[in-house]
Amino acid sequence: MTKLSIPDLAALPAVAAQVVPLLQGHRIILLAGEMGAGKTTFTKALCRALGVADDVSSPTFALVNEYRDARNQPIYHFDFYRLNDPQEAVDIGAQEYFDSGYLCLIEWPSRVEALLPPDRLLLTLTVTGPSSRELVIGNQE
């Protein structure tokens, strides 16, 4: 388990750069934390660190956005907050995305727990102050 302190928004690019090597060997990345913890904001910084040039935004209503990294590989960004039933994720082909071999960044993974593959990396953001956060990174098997 790795713990990283994020003292403020200005620190996000440096912290995201530290996280990139920790993603090696993982395709399914779960982003957990309470509402307002900064899951989407961190995802934006992480995507920038991975070389995504496109605008990164929350796929709250679309459920999934696709970006391209520096190697032109897809990155799939999911936000399951507004999901009423896991079947909605099945209907958009979430399992095919998860099985694609490409990086999947998943916000609110608890809403689709039964659909998630067993091998995944959990990133948990915890609010520690008005603009500070703690990021805990650990395997979730």
C-alpha positions as a Markdown table, in Angstrom:
| # | Residue | x | y | z |
|---|---|---|---|---|
| 1 | Met | 0.0 | 0.0 | 0.0 |
| 2 | Thr | 1.2 | 3.5 | -0.9 |
| 3 | Lys | 0.0 | 6.7 | 0.7 |
| 4 | Leu | 0.6 | 10.1 | -1.0 |
| 5 | Ser | -0.3 | 13.5 | 0.4 |
| 6 | Ile | -1.9 | 16.0 | -1.9 |
| 7 | Pro | -1.6 | 19.3 | -0.1 |
| 8 | Asp | -3.4 | 21.4 | -2.7 |
| 9 | Leu | -4.6 | 21.4 | -6.3 |
| 10 | Ala | -1.2 | 22.7 | -7.5 |
| 11 | Ala | 0.4 | 19.4 | -6.2 |
| 12 | Leu | -1.9 | 17.2 | -8.4 |
| 13 | Pro | 0.4 | 17.0 | -11.5 |
| 14 | Ala | 3.4 | 15.9 | -9.4 |
| 15 | Val | 1.3 | 13.3 | -7.5 |
| 16 | Ala | -0.3 | 12.0 | -10.7 |
| 17 | Ala | 3.2 | 11.6 | -12.2 |
| 18 | Gln | 4.2 | 9.5 | -9.1 |
| 19 | Val | 1.1 | 7.3 | -9.6 |
| 20 | Val | 1.8 | 6.5 | -13.3 |
| 21 | Pro | 4.6 | 3.9 | -12.6 |
| 22 | Leu | 2.3 | 2.3 | -10.0 |
| 23 | Leu | -0.3 | 1.6 | -12.6 |
| 24 | Gln | 2.1 | -0.8 | -14.4 |
| 25 | Gly | 0.6 | -4.3 | -14.7 |
| 26 | His | -2.9 | -2.9 | -13.9 |
| 27 | Arg | -5.7 | -2.2 | -16.4 |
| 28 | Ile | -8.6 | -1.7 | -14.0 |
| 29 | Ile | -8.2 | 1.3 | -11.8 |
| 30 | Leu | -10.9 | 2.0 | -9.2 |
| 31 | Leu | -11.2 | 5.5 | -7.9 |
| 32 | Ala | -13.0 | 5.6 | -4.5 |
| 33 | Gly | -13.9 | 8.5 | -2.2 |
| 34 | Glu | -16.8 | 10.5 | -1.0 |
| 35 | Met | -18.6 | 13.0 | -3.1 |
| 36 | Gly | -16.3 | 16.0 | -3.6 |
| 37 | Ala | -13.1 | 14.1 | -2.7 |
| 38 | Gly | -11.6 | 14.9 | -6.1 |
| 39 | Lys | -11.9 | 11.6 | -8.1 |
| 40 | Thr | -12.6 | 13.4 | -11.4 |
| 41 | Thr | -10.0 | 16.1 | -10.7 |
| 42 | Phe | -7.4 | 13.5 | -9.9 |
| 43 | Thr | -8.4 | 11.5 | -13.1 |
| 44 | Lys | -7.8 | 14.7 | -15.2 |
| 45 | Ala | -4.3 | 15.0 | -13.7 |
| 46 | Leu | -3.6 | 11.3 | -14.2 |
| 47 | Cys | -4.7 | 11.4 | -17.8 |
| 48 | Arg | -2.5 | 14.5 | -18.4 |
| 49 | Ala | 0.4 | 12.5 | -16.9 |
| 50 | Leu | -0.4 | 9.7 | -19.3 |
| 51 | Gly | -0.2 | 12.0 | -22.3 |
| 52 | Val | -3.9 | 12.6 | -22.9 |
| 53 | Ala | -4.2 | 15.8 | -24.9 |
| 54 | Asp | -8.1 | 15.8 | -25.0 |
| 55 | Asp | -10.2 | 17.6 | -22.5 |
| 56 | Val | -10.9 | 15.2 | -19.7 |
| 57 | Ser | -14.3 | 15.5 | -18.1 |
| 58 | Ser | -16.7 | 13.5 | -16.0 |
| 59 | Pro | -18.7 | 11.0 | -18.0 |
| 60 | Thr | -21.5 | 11.3 | -15.4 |
| 61 | Phe | -24.3 | 11.2 | -17.9 |
| 62 | Ala | -22.6 | 9.2 | -20.8 |
| 63 | Leu | -21.2 | 6.8 | -18.2 |
| 64 | Val | -18.0 | 6.4 | -20.2 |
| 65 | Asn | -15.6 | 8.7 | -22.1 |
| 66 | Glu | -12.7 | 7.5 | -24.3 |
| 67 | Tyr | -9.4 | 9.4 | -24.4 |
| 68 | Arg | -6.1 | 8.6 | -26.2 |
| 69 | Asp | -2.8 | 8.5 | -24.3 |
| 70 | Ala | 0.6 | 9.5 | -25.6 |
| 71 | Arg | 1.0 | 6.1 | -27.4 |
| 72 | Asn | -2.5 | 6.6 | -29.0 |
| 73 | Gln | -3.9 | 3.8 | -26.8 |
| 74 | Pro | -7.4 | 4.2 | -25.5 |
| 75 | Ile | -8.1 | 5.1 | -21.9 |
| 76 | Tyr | -11.7 | 4.5 | -20.8 |
| 77 | His | -13.1 | 6.7 | -18.0 |
| 78 | Phe | -16.2 | 5.6 | -16.3 |
| 79 | Asp | -18.4 | 7.4 | -13.7 |
| 80 | Phe | -21.1 | 5.2 | -12.3 |
| 81 | Tyr | -22.5 | 7.6 | -9.8 |
| 82 | Arg | -25.8 | 8.1 | -11.6 |
| 83 | Leu | -26.3 | 4.4 | -12.2 |
| 84 | Asn | -29.6 | 3.1 | -11.0 |
| 85 | Asp | -28.9 | -0.6 | -11.7 |
| 86 | Pro | -25.7 | -2.5 | -12.7 |
| 87 | Gln | -27.6 | -3.7 | -15.8 |
| 88 | Glu | -27.1 | -0.1 | -17.2 |
| 89 | Ala | -23.4 | -0.7 | -17.2 |
| 90 | Val | -23.9 | -4.1 | -18.8 |
| 91 | Asp | -26.1 | -2.4 | -21.5 |
| 92 | Ile | -23.2 | 0.0 | -22.5 |
| 93 | Gly | -20.8 | -2.9 | -22.7 |
| 94 | Ala | -18.8 | -2.2 | -19.6 |
| 95 | Gln | -17.6 | -5.8 | -19.3 |
| 96 | Glu | -16.2 | -5.6 | -22.9 |
| 97 | Tyr | -14.3 | -2.4 | -21.9 |
| 98 | Phe | -13.0 | -4.1 | -18.7 |
| 99 | Asp | -11.8 | -7.1 | -20.8 |
| 100 | Ser | -10.3 | -4.9 | -23.6 |
| 101 | Gly | -6.8 | -4.9 | -22.1 |
| 102 | Tyr | -6.8 | -1.1 | -22.1 |
| 103 | Leu | -6.7 | 1.2 | -19.1 |
| 104 | Cys | -10.1 | 1.6 | -17.4 |
| 105 | Leu | -10.5 | 4.4 | -14.8 |
| 106 | Ile | -13.6 | 3.7 | -12.8 |
| 107 | Glu | -15.3 | 6.3 | -10.5 |
| 108 | Trp | -17.9 | 4.9 | -8.1 |
| 109 | Pro | -16.9 | 1.3 | -8.6 |
| 110 | Ser | -19.0 | 0.1 | -5.7 |
| 111 | Arg | -22.1 | 0.5 | -8.0 |
| 112 | Val | -20.8 | -2.2 | -10.4 |
| 113 | Glu | -18.9 | -4.4 | -7.9 |
| 114 | Ala | -20.3 | -7.6 | -9.3 |
| 115 | Leu | -19.1 | -6.7 | -12.9 |
| 116 | Leu | -15.5 | -5.9 | -12.0 |
| 117 | Pro | -12.7 | -8.3 | -12.8 |
| 118 | Pro | -10.8 | -9.6 | -9.7 |
| 119 | Asp | -7.5 | -8.0 | -10.7 |
| 120 | Arg | -7.7 | -4.3 | -10.0 |
| 121 | Leu | -5.9 | -1.4 | -8.3 |
| 122 | Leu | -7.8 | 0.7 | -5.8 |
| 123 | Leu | -7.1 | 4.4 | -5.5 |
| 124 | Thr | -8.9 | 6.0 | -2.5 |
| 125 | Leu | -9.0 | 9.7 | -2.1 |
| 126 | Thr | -9.8 | 11.1 | 1.4 |
| 127 | Val | -10.5 | 14.7 | 2.2 |
| 128 | Thr | -8.0 | 15.9 | 4.8 |
| 129 | Gly | -8.7 | 19.7 | 4.6 |
| 130 | Pro | -10.3 | 22.3 | 2.5 |
| 131 | Ser | -8.0 | 21.7 | -0.5 |
| 132 | Ser | -5.9 | 18.8 | 0.8 |
| 133 | Arg | -6.3 | 15.1 | 0.1 |
| 134 | Glu | -4.7 | 11.8 | 0.9 |
| 135 | Leu | -4.4 | 9.2 | -1.8 |
| 136 | Val | -4.0 | 5.6 | -0.8 |
| 137 | Ile | -3.1 | 3.1 | -3.5 |
| 138 | Gly | -3.4 | -0.6 | -3.0 |
| 139 | Asn | -4.3 | -3.8 | -4.8 |
| 140 | Gln | -7.9 | -5.0 | -4.4 |
| 141 | Glu | -8.3 | -8.7 | -5.1 |
